[in-house]
């Protein structure tokens, strides 16, 4: 059983929802990433979504674009991200880590080498924004062979036939984009999200995570009433951006704890 499935099974038995904070690897500095990961787990994260810096992050808004730019200044690429996961695994063998990124770095490394190195590093899932489900069977097959889950995005504009195709290929969980646009773009309509999540759940037993519009504890609490996982990205990165080296860990820890408490109160 994968770490992702084990985590969702445990949370379900406890009647809890997963908190999945996102940070960009290498932001604000490579030395900060692994300590941030450990701090987030300590203060309530159930799973970590780790962004792979990329020069053209087309699904991301300005906040996460800036995070990628800061990381790329320090030459943090895919290999360095995998090294960070390996370092994290030295003292945390339990918390699932999902890589979120784009196809170009994977293609440049080569699918077979990437899946092998990701498995060795302890990666649990991969969400590659621009691998369309119609064209990524080679990639998902390689991930499955390496024991890594294939995470897919669903959006408000995903048509039913395409939803069916995605559900057939996805493992681990499904990530529902709660709004039209890039990360951090707008305020979500909780009633509309609830309707769409219910439609997706009618087609699959996979857990459903919701993200792209969770900006604060109140939103996280609302989303927790309808989703199995709450993904918080832009707000995490904004907190990192606004922090100094001295208060970075404390500020991120405080935010994660606030989100955890709100989700548990839902």
N, C-alpha and C positions, 0 to 999 in steps of 0.2 A: 504494500500500500504506500502511495506517495505521501510525502510530508504535507502536501496541499490537502489531499483527501483526509488524512488523519487529523489535520487542524480543523477542517470544517466538521468532521464527525464529532470531535471533542466539543467544539463550540455548540453544536446542535444539542448534544446531550446535556449541556449546561444552560440551554436556552439563551445563548449569547450570539452576537453577530461579530463578524471579523472586522477589525480595524486594519486597513492597509495603507499606511503612509507611503508616499512617493518622494524620493529625493534623486537628484541627478548625481551620478558617481563623479567624484572629483570636484564638486562644488561645495564650498568656495575654494577648497584646496584638497588635493588627494589625501593628505594626512588626516583630514577630518572625516572621511566617509565611513570607515569602519567604526570609529568611536560613536558617530551619529547613529549607525545601525544598532549598535548595542544599547545606546541610550533609549532609542525608540522602543525596543523590545522591553526594556526594563520598566518603561512607563506605560505600557499597554498595547503596543502593536502586536498583532497576531501573525502578520505576514509583512514582508517588505517588498515594495516595487522599486527597483533600482534602474534608473534611466541610463542608457548608454549614450554618451554625448555624440552629437552628430551635427554637421555643418548646416543641414537644411531640414530641421525638424518640423515638417509641414503640418503635423497634427497638433502642434503645440503653439500656445499663445506667447506673447512677449515675455512673460515671466520665466517660463521654462526655456525659451530661446536664449535668454540672457544667461541662465544657468549653464546651458550647453557651451555658450561662448566662454564663460569663466573657466569651465573645465578644460576646454580645448586649448586655452592659453597654456595650461600645464601639460599638454600633450596626453590627455587621458583618452585612450582609445579602447577598443573592445578587449584587447589582451590585458590591459591594465585593469579594466572592470572585473574580468575573470579572476585576476590576482587578488582583488579586493574581496571577492566572494570567498576565495580560498582562505584568506586571512580571517574573515568573519567566522568561517566554519571551524577554525581551530578551537573556539570556545563556545560555539553555538551550533549544535547538531540538530536542533529541533525546529527553529523558525524557518518557514519557507521563504525563499527568495525568488522573485520573478523579475526577469530582465525585460525592460520595455525599450524598444528602439526601432530601427529601420533596417531595411533589407541590405542596403549597400555595404555596411561593415561585415555582415555575415557572408555576403557573396564574395567580398574581397578576401576574406579568410578561407572561404570554402566551407560548404555545408557540413561535410563529414568531419573536418578538423574542428569546426566550431562546436558541433554537438559532442564530440569526444572531450574537448577541453571544458565545455560547460558542465558535462557530467562529472568530470574529475574535480572541478571547482566546487561542486555542490549546488548548482543551479537547479531549481525545481520546476520552473515554468518560463516560457518565453512568449512575449507578445510583440510581434513584429508588425507594425502599423500598416506598412505598404506591401505586405505579401497578400494578395487577394486570395480568397479561399478557392477560387476557380483554378489557380495556378501554383498552389504551394504544396501539393501532395507529396512531392519529393522531400520537402523540408519537414513536414509533419511526420512522415514515415521515419525519417532519420531521428527526429526528436523522440518519438515513441520507442524506437530501438534503444535509445540512450536512457530511457526512463524519465524523460522530461515532458511535462505537460505543454500542450499547445493552447495558448490563450487567445481568443478572438474577440474583437470589438463588434458590438451591435449598436446601431444608432437609431434615432427617431425616424430616419428615412430609409432604413433597411427594409426591403420588400419581403413579403412572406416566403417566397421561393428561395431567396438568398439566406434568410434566417434558417430555413431547413437545411441548406447546404452547410452553413456554418455549424449548426448544432451537430451535424453528422461527423464533423472533423474535430470539434473542440474536445479538450479534456481538461481536468482540473476545475475550471470555472469559466463562466462567460462574463465579459465586461461590458455592461451597458453604458453607453455614452448618454448622459442625461439631458443633453441639449445639442442643438445644431450649432456647429462651429468648433473652434479650437479650444484647448484647455483654458479654463478660467474665463470663458467668454461672456457668460451671462448668468442670471439667476434661474434656477430650475423650477419647473412647474411640477410640484410633487404629485398632483392628481394625474397628470399625463404620464409621468414616470411610473406611477403605480399601475396604470392601465397597461403600459408596454411591458413592464416586468411580469405581470400576470399572463400576458400573451406568450411571452418567451417561456415561462415556467410550464405552460400547457404543452410545450413541445419537448421538454427535457427535464431530467432529474438533476442536472448539474447545478451547483450553486450559482447565484447571480450576484455579481458585484456591480455597484453603481459609482460612477465618478464623473469627472470633468466639470462639476458644478457645485461641489461640496466645499463651501467657503468658510464655514464656522461651525461651532458646536451645535447650534440650533438646527442648521441644515443637516448635519450628521445625525442628529436625533430623529429628524423626520424621515430621512432615508432608511434608517435602521428599522423602521416599522414595515418596510416593504422589501428590503434587499437582504441578502445573506452576508454581504461584505460592503463596506463603505471605503471607497478609495479617495484619499485626500492628497492632491498634488500641488497645485499652484499655491495654496495657502502655506503648505510646508516650505516651498521654495522661497516665497516672500519672506517668511520668518527667517530663513537662512540669510537671505539677501540683506535684511535689516539688522543683522546681528554682527557683533564684533567677535574676534577670536576668543575673547575672554568670556562672553556670555552666550556663545553659540549653543553649546550643549544644554545649558539651563533653559534657554528660550524654546528650543525644539522639544525638550522634555516636557516643559510646562504645557505646550500646545497639544502634544500627544496625550497627556494625562487629561486635559480638558475634553478632548474628543472622546477618549475612553469613557469618562464619566457620563458624558451626554448620551453616548450610544447605549451604555448599560442602563440608563434611566428611561430608555424608550419603551 
